[in-house]
Amino acid sequence: MTKRMVKGVLKTWKEDRGFGFIRPDDGGKDIFIHISALKEVGRRPIMGDVIYYQIAKDNRGKYKAINAQIEGVNIAQDKAGDLQKISSRKKGTIAMAVGLLIIIAIAVYIYKR
């Protein structure tokens, strides 16, 4: 319908079903939003989030949000970039676990000789 971005607040969100409704800032009827409209968002939406979106009609003629973004949430990076998001503490824990696995593998190798 339109290419301009519209702003609203996520009024309801059903996490188990992956959809909810946005209350547009300019009034009017609530707009349906499916998780697929938030393809590149870094986290799942929660009620109260400010959402920027475009409006389109679905195949039944009802309005829905598309190309949506959550205000203040960065676009998700590719999987290779996800490691950069891991905290230093988690990196240390992962390194310790890998080290422990190496020690166990060496011990098993020596024991079986």
Secondary structure, DSSP 8 states (H G I E B T S, - for coil): ---S-EEEEEEEEETTTTEEEEEETT-SS-EEEEGGGGTTBSS---TT-EEEEEEEE-TTS-EEEEEEEETT--B---GGGHHHHS-HHHHHHHHHHHHHHHHHHHHHHHHH-
